[in-house]
Amino acid sequence: MEQQGTYDLQFRERNVCVLIPTYNNAGTLGAVLEQVLKYTQQVIVVNDGSTDHTAAVLEQFPQVNVLSYLPNRGKGIALRRGFRYATEQGYDFAITMDADGQHYASDLITFLEKADRSDPAILIGARNLHQENMPGKNTFANKFSNFWFYVETGLKGPDTQSGYRLYPLFAMKGMRFACTKYEFEIEVLVRSSWKGIRIGWEPVGVYYPPAEERVSHFRPFRDFSRISVLNTVLVTIAFLYIHPRNFLRFIFSKDGLRYIWREQLLAAGESNGRKAASVGFGVFMGIFPVWGFQMLIAVVIAALLRLNKALVLISSNISIPPMIPFILLGSMFMGRFFVAEDTTWLIFSKNITFEDVQQHLFQYITGSITLAGVAGLVAGLVTYAALSVFRRKRAAAQT
């Protein structure tokens, strides 16, 4: 009991609460609360419109703060309202747990020890996805989610769907979210990462009962569809704005260009030809007329061709916003070789026909593909020549 009191004191000193959203989990909620209360009294339960005897279970725990409403709104709303309530109560951090009994209260200490205002981070409890009774659909869904999270943020993680998490509420103030169901737990990770909040993982235990005892409110078709739509929106935003923004910040940082030159281009391990091909292909894809998806397609093809994916990504950023007007104009000039009449300045014409628009589009597409090929070839040749000189000098200086 003394040790448990010590933990509760630490929860209070660090302004950490345990937040448990629940919907019709009356069969397991009581046991979950009994275990959590052994570690802390700083507990908030969000009763998301339960229609079973959840309210009666909660009456047995008067020391727990309860936020209830009707009707059921979804896990995303439950978490968002729980965050707001916890912030109003003065908490800086919230550790979220599921009410179905799959999380072990003993892992609360892992999160508690990481609650640090000087290093705000969302920490996710990484589960063993290969243990007994783990539903196959969960393993697939998690791999699917991990992949898109990497595409949207550039971060690789073992588990992006675990509901056992530490949230730095003070660092998330002012953030607004759109999602209301299960997909909220993806949105909050991606958008927090975009804001600069660190995302990390800590190993935790997990209990999955046999299939006949399992209770789940996840609706495979509807919820998976919502998650797919969300990922489509997030990927579009990431490639049109977030990745170019991050690249510009990196380039103009103190060591950005030095890192690209020394750690990527001059580093040993790959031939001059492979590095030059990676740069050339990246430039080609950056100009190729598939706006918004250049980087995604570039990474996939680079993996298939075994090119240097880092160099491909870096060089594909030639299409960052400041360069777009020049790329568009260059594409139109290149496209003049494929049309009978130049339509570069069509936008200034007062009389535009559908045929004019078609010709303008044809001129742009053919010119863009041509410009991509020429620019990629030139970039590859220049890179190869530069590497041949500087890597030879570097090797000579090291001998």
C-alpha positions as CSV (number, residue, x, y, z in Angstrom):
1,M,0.0,0.0,0.0
2,E,2.9,2.4,0.7
3,Q,4.3,1.8,-2.8
4,Q,0.8,2.4,-4.3
5,G,0.6,5.7,-2.3
6,T,4.0,6.7,-3.7
7,Y,2.8,6.2,-7.2
8,D,-0.4,8.2,-6.5
9,L,1.8,11.1,-5.2
10,Q,3.9,11.0,-8.4
11,F,0.7,11.2,-10.5
12,R,-0.3,14.3,-8.5
13,E,3.1,15.9,-8.6
14,R,3.3,15.4,-12.4
15,N,-0.3,16.4,-13.1
16,V,-1.0,13.1,-14.8
17,C,-4.5,11.5,-14.9
18,V,-5.7,8.2,-16.3
19,L,-8.5,8.7,-18.9
20,I,-10.8,5.7,-19.7
21,P,-13.4,6.1,-22.5
22,T,-16.1,3.4,-22.2
23,Y,-19.1,2.3,-24.2
24,N,-21.1,-0.8,-23.0
25,N,-18.1,-2.4,-21.2
26,A,-19.9,-3.0,-17.9
27,G,-18.6,-6.5,-17.8
28,T,-14.9,-5.5,-17.6
29,L,-15.0,-1.8,-16.5
30,G,-15.2,-2.6,-12.8
31,A,-12.1,-4.9,-12.8
32,V,-10.2,-2.3,-14.8
33,L,-11.0,0.5,-12.3
34,E,-10.0,-1.7,-9.4
35,Q,-6.6,-2.3,-10.9
36,V,-6.0,1.3,-11.9
37,L,-7.0,2.7,-8.5
38,K,-4.2,0.6,-6.9
39,Y,-1.8,3.1,-8.6
40,T,-3.7,6.4,-8.6
41,Q,-6.9,8.1,-7.7
42,Q,-6.4,10.6,-10.6
43,V,-9.0,8.7,-12.8
44,I,-11.5,10.1,-15.3
45,V,-14.0,7.8,-17.0
46,V,-15.9,9.1,-20.1
47,N,-19.2,7.2,-20.3
48,D,-19.9,7.5,-24.0
49,G,-23.6,6.9,-24.0
50,S,-23.5,3.4,-22.6
51,T,-26.9,1.5,-22.7
52,D,-25.9,-1.4,-20.4
53,H,-25.4,-1.1,-16.6
54,T,-22.2,0.9,-16.9
55,A,-23.7,3.7,-14.8
56,A,-24.4,1.2,-11.9
57,V,-20.7,0.0,-12.1
58,L,-19.5,3.6,-11.9
59,E,-21.6,4.2,-8.8
60,Q,-19.4,1.7,-7.0
61,F,-16.4,4.0,-7.5
62,P,-17.3,7.4,-6.1
63,Q,-13.6,8.5,-6.1
64,V,-13.6,8.4,-9.9
65,N,-14.4,11.5,-11.9
66,V,-17.2,10.6,-14.4
67,L,-18.1,12.5,-17.6
68,S,-21.4,11.1,-19.0
69,Y,-23.6,12.0,-22.0
70,L,-26.2,10.5,-24.4
71,P,-26.3,9.3,-27.0
72,N,-23.1,7.3,-28.0
73,R,-20.9,9.6,-30.1
74,G,-17.9,7.4,-30.8
75,K,-14.4,7.0,-29.3
76,G,-13.0,10.1,-30.9
77,I,-15.6,12.3,-29.3
78,A,-15.1,10.5,-26.0
79,L,-11.3,11.2,-26.1
80,R,-11.7,14.8,-27.2
81,R,-14.2,15.6,-24.5
82,G,-12.0,13.7,-22.0
83,F,-9.0,15.8,-23.0
84,R,-10.9,19.0,-22.6
85,Y,-12.3,18.0,-19.2
86,A,-8.8,16.8,-18.0
87,T,-7.3,20.1,-19.1
88,E,-10.0,22.1,-17.3
89,Q,-9.1,20.1,-14.1
90,G,-5.5,21.2,-14.4
91,Y,-3.9,18.0,-15.7
92,D,-0.8,18.3,-18.0
93,F,-0.9,14.7,-19.1
94,A,-3.5,12.0,-19.7
95,I,-2.8,8.3,-20.0
96,T,-5.6,6.7,-22.0
97,M,-6.6,3.1,-21.4
98,D,-9.3,0.9,-23.0
99,A,-12.1,-0.3,-20.8
100,D,-12.2,-3.8,-22.2
101,G,-9.5,-5.2,-19.9
102,Q,-6.8,-5.7,-22.5
103,H,-4.4,-3.3,-20.9
104,Y,-2.4,-4.0,-17.7
105,A,-2.5,-1.3,-15.1
106,S,1.0,-2.1,-14.1
107,D,2.2,-0.5,-17.3
108,L,0.9,2.8,-16.1
109,I,4.2,3.3,-14.4
110,T,6.0,3.1,-17.7
111,F,4.1,6.1,-19.0
112,L,4.2,8.0,-15.7
113,E,8.0,7.9,-15.7
114,K,8.0,9.5,-19.2
115,A,5.7,12.3,-18.4
116,D,8.1,15.3,-18.7
117,R,7.1,18.8,-19.6
118,S,10.5,19.5,-21.0
119,D,10.1,16.8,-23.6
120,P,6.4,16.7,-24.6
121,A,5.7,13.5,-26.5
122,I,2.8,11.2,-27.3
123,L,3.9,7.8,-26.2
124,I,2.1,4.7,-27.5
125,G,2.0,1.4,-25.8
126,A,3.5,-1.0,-28.4
127,R,1.9,-4.4,-28.1
128,N,3.2,-7.9,-29.0
129,L,1.2,-8.4,-32.2
130,H,2.1,-12.0,-32.5
131,Q,0.9,-13.3,-29.2
132,E,-1.8,-15.9,-28.5
133,N,-5.4,-14.8,-29.3
134,M,-4.3,-11.7,-31.1
135,P,-7.0,-11.3,-33.8
136,G,-5.6,-11.6,-37.3
137,K,-7.6,-8.6,-38.5
138,N,-5.9,-6.5,-35.8
139,T,-2.4,-7.4,-37.1
140,F,-3.3,-6.6,-40.7
141,A,-5.0,-3.3,-39.7
142,N,-2.0,-2.3,-37.6
143,K,0.4,-2.9,-40.4
144,F,-1.8,-1.0,-42.8
145,S,-2.0,1.9,-40.3
146,N,1.8,1.8,-39.6
147,F,2.5,2.1,-43.4
148,W,0.3,5.1,-43.9
149,F,1.6,6.8,-40.8
150,Y,5.1,6.5,-42.2
151,V,4.0,8.0,-45.5
152,E,2.2,10.9,-43.7
153,T,4.9,11.7,-41.2
154,G,8.1,9.9,-42.2
155,L,8.1,8.1,-38.8
156,K,8.4,4.3,-38.4
157,G,6.7,2.7,-35.5
158,P,5.7,-0.8,-34.3
159,D,2.1,0.0,-33.3
160,T,0.0,3.0,-34.3
161,Q,-3.4,1.6,-33.2
162,S,-2.8,0.9,-29.5
163,G,-5.2,2.8,-27.3
164,Y,-2.8,2.7,-24.4
165,R,-1.1,6.1,-24.7
166,L,0.4,9.1,-22.9
167,Y,-0.8,12.5,-24.2
168,P,0.9,15.8,-23.3
169,L,-2.3,17.8,-23.0
170,F,-0.4,21.1,-22.4
171,A,1.4,20.8,-25.7
172,M,-1.9,20.0,-27.6
173,K,-3.7,23.1,-26.4
174,G,-5.4,24.9,-29.3
175,M,-5.4,21.9,-31.6
176,R,-8.7,21.1,-33.3
177,F,-9.7,17.7,-34.7
178,A,-12.3,16.5,-37.2
179,C,-12.6,12.8,-36.5
180,T,-15.2,11.4,-34.1
181,K,-14.8,7.6,-34.2
182,Y,-11.8,5.2,-34.1
183,E,-10.0,7.1,-36.8
184,F,-9.4,9.9,-34.3
185,E,-6.5,8.0,-32.8
186,I,-4.7,8.2,-36.2
187,E,-5.6,11.8,-36.8
188,V,-4.2,12.9,-33.4
189,L,-0.9,11.2,-34.0
190,V,-0.4,12.6,-37.5
191,R,-1.4,16.1,-36.7
192,S,0.6,16.2,-33.5
193,S,3.6,15.0,-35.4
194,W,3.1,17.8,-37.9
195,K,2.9,20.3,-35.1
196,G,6.3,19.1,-33.8
197,I,5.2,17.0,-30.9
198,R,7.4,13.9,-30.6
199,I,5.9,10.5,-31.1
200,G,7.4,7.5,-29.3
201,W,6.7,4.0,-28.3
202,E,7.1,1.9,-25.1
203,P,6.5,-1.8,-24.9
204,V,3.5,-2.9,-22.9
205,G,1.7,-6.1,-22.2
206,V,-1.7,-6.9,-23.6
207,Y,-4.4,-9.4,-22.9
208,Y,-6.7,-10.7,-25.6
209,P,-9.4,-13.1,-24.4
210,P,-10.6,-16.0,-26.6
211,A,-12.8,-14.9,-29.6
212,E,-16.0,-16.1,-27.9
213,E,-15.3,-13.8,-24.9
214,R,-14.2,-10.8,-26.8
215,V,-16.3,-7.6,-27.0
216,S,-15.5,-5.1,-29.7
217,H,-17.4,-2.1,-31.1
218,F,-15.2,-1.8,-34.1
219,R,-17.3,-2.1,-37.3
220,P,-14.9,-3.5,-40.0
221,F,-16.5,-2.1,-43.1
222,R,-17.7,1.3,-41.9
223,D,-14.7,2.1,-39.6
224,F,-12.2,0.9,-42.1
225,S,-13.8,3.0,-44.8
226,R,-13.6,6.1,-42.5
227,I,-9.9,5.4,-41.8
228,S,-9.2,5.0,-45.5
229,V,-10.9,8.4,-46.3
230,L,-8.9,10.0,-43.5
231,N,-5.6,8.6,-44.8
232,T,-6.4,9.9,-48.3
233,V,-6.9,13.4,-46.9
234,L,-3.8,13.2,-44.7
235,V,-1.6,11.9,-47.5
236,T,-2.8,14.7,-49.8
237,I,-2.0,17.3,-47.2
238,A,1.3,15.7,-46.4
239,F,2.6,15.7,-49.9
240,L,1.1,19.1,-51.0
241,Y,2.2,21.0,-47.9
242,I,3.8,19.2,-44.9
243,H,6.7,17.4,-46.6
244,P,7.6,20.4,-48.7
245,R,7.4,22.7,-45.6
246,N,9.6,20.3,-43.6
247,F,12.1,20.1,-46.5
248,L,12.4,23.8,-46.7
249,R,13.0,24.0,-43.0
250,F,15.6,21.3,-43.3
251,I,17.4,22.9,-46.2
252,F,17.7,26.3,-44.5
253,S,18.6,24.8,-41.1
254,K,22.2,25.1,-39.9
255,D,23.4,21.7,-41.0
256,G,20.8,20.8,-43.7
257,L,22.9,21.2,-46.9
258,R,26.0,19.8,-45.1
259,Y,24.1,16.7,-44.1
260,I,22.9,16.1,-47.7
261,W,26.4,16.6,-49.1
262,R,28.4,14.7,-46.6
263,E,26.1,12.0,-45.2
264,Q,24.1,11.2,-48.4
265,L,26.1,12.1,-51.5
266,L,29.7,11.6,-50.4
267,A,29.1,8.7,-48.0
268,A,30.5,5.3,-49.0
269,G,28.4,2.2,-49.6
270,E,26.9,3.0,-53.0
271,S,28.5,3.6,-56.4
272,N,28.5,7.1,-58.1
273,G,26.2,5.7,-60.7
274,R,23.6,4.5,-58.2
275,K,23.7,7.8,-56.3
276,A,23.5,9.9,-59.5
277,A,20.6,7.7,-60.8
278,S,18.8,8.3,-57.5
279,V,19.2,12.1,-57.8
280,G,18.2,12.1,-61.4
281,F,15.1,9.9,-60.8
282,G,14.1,12.1,-57.9
283,V,14.2,15.2,-60.0
284,F,12.3,13.4,-62.8
285,M,9.5,12.4,-60.4
286,G,9.5,15.9,-58.8
287,I,8.5,17.4,-62.2
288,F,6.5,14.6,-63.6
289,P,2.8,15.7,-63.8
290,V,1.3,13.7,-61.0
291,W,1.0,16.6,-58.5
292,G,0.6,15.6,-54.9
293,F,1.8,12.0,-55.4
294,Q,5.3,12.5,-56.8
295,M,7.0,11.5,-53.6
296,L,4.8,8.5,-52.8
297,I,5.3,7.1,-56.3
298,A,9.0,7.9,-56.3
299,V,9.5,6.0,-53.0
300,V,7.7,2.9,-54.3
301,I,9.6,2.8,-57.6
302,A,12.9,3.6,-55.8
303,A,12.4,0.6,-53.6
304,L,11.7,-1.6,-56.6
305,L,14.8,-0.3,-58.4
306,R,16.9,-0.4,-55.2
307,L,17.9,3.2,-55.5
308,N,18.9,5.4,-52.6
309,K,15.4,6.4,-51.2
310,A,16.8,9.3,-49.2
311,L,18.4,10.9,-52.2
312,V,15.2,10.2,-54.3
313,L,13.0,11.9,-51.7
314,I,15.4,14.9,-51.3
315,S,15.7,15.5,-55.0
316,S,12.0,15.1,-55.7
317,N,11.4,18.2,-53.6
318,I,12.4,20.2,-56.6
319,S,8.7,20.8,-56.9
320,I,8.5,22.8,-53.6
321,P,6.1,25.8,-53.8
322,P,8.7,28.5,-54.8
323,M,9.8,26.4,-57.8
324,I,6.3,25.5,-59.0
325,P,5.8,28.6,-61.2
326,F,9.1,28.0,-62.9
327,I,8.3,24.3,-63.5
328,L,4.9,25.2,-64.9
329,L,6.3,27.8,-67.2
330,G,9.2,25.5,-68.3
331,S,6.7,22.7,-69.0
332,M,4.7,25.0,-71.3
333,F,7.8,26.1,-73.2
334,M,8.9,22.5,-73.6
335,G,5.4,21.6,-74.8
336,R,5.5,24.0,-77.7
337,F,7.4,21.4,-79.7
338,F,4.4,19.1,-79.6
339,V,1.6,21.5,-80.6
340,A,0.8,23.4,-83.7
341,E,-0.1,26.6,-81.8
342,D,1.5,27.8,-78.6
343,T,-1.1,28.1,-75.8
344,T,1.3,29.2,-73.0
345,W,-0.5,32.5,-72.5
346,L,-4.0,31.2,-73.0
347,I,-5.0,32.3,-69.5
348,F,-4.9,35.9,-70.6
349,S,-7.2,35.3,-73.5
350,K,-10.8,36.6,-73.3
351,N,-12.2,34.0,-75.6
352,I,-11.3,30.4,-74.5
353,T,-12.9,27.4,-76.1
354,F,-13.0,23.8,-74.9
355,E,-10.6,22.9,-77.7
356,D,-8.2,25.6,-76.4
357,V,-8.3,24.1,-73.0
358,Q,-7.6,20.6,-74.4
359,Q,-4.6,21.9,-76.4
360,H,-3.3,23.8,-73.4
361,L,-3.5,20.7,-71.2
362,F,-1.8,18.6,-73.9
363,Q,0.9,21.1,-74.2
364,Y,1.5,21.1,-70.5
365,I,1.5,17.3,-70.0
366,T,3.8,16.6,-72.9
367,G,6.1,19.5,-71.9
368,S,6.1,18.5,-68.3
369,I,7.2,14.9,-69.2
370,T,9.8,16.2,-71.5
371,L,11.1,18.7,-68.9
372,A,11.2,16.0,-66.3
373,G,13.2,13.8,-68.5
374,V,15.7,16.5,-69.5
375,A,16.1,17.9,-65.9
376,G,16.4,14.4,-64.5
377,L,19.1,13.5,-67.0
378,V,21.0,16.7,-66.4
379,A,20.8,16.3,-62.6
380,G,22.0,12.8,-62.8
381,L,25.0,13.7,-65.1
382,V,26.0,16.7,-62.9
383,T,25.7,14.6,-59.8
384,Y,27.9,11.8,-61.3
385,A,30.5,14.3,-62.4
386,A,30.6,16.0,-59.0
387,L,30.8,12.7,-57.1
388,S,33.6,11.5,-59.4
389,V,35.7,14.5,-58.5
390,F,34.9,15.0,-54.8
391,R,34.8,11.4,-53.7
392,R,38.1,10.9,-55.4
393,K,39.5,13.9,-53.5
394,R,38.0,12.6,-50.2
395,A,39.4,9.2,-50.7
396,A,42.9,10.6,-51.4
397,A,42.7,12.8,-48.3
398,Q,41.9,9.8,-46.1
399,T,44.9,7.8,-47.4
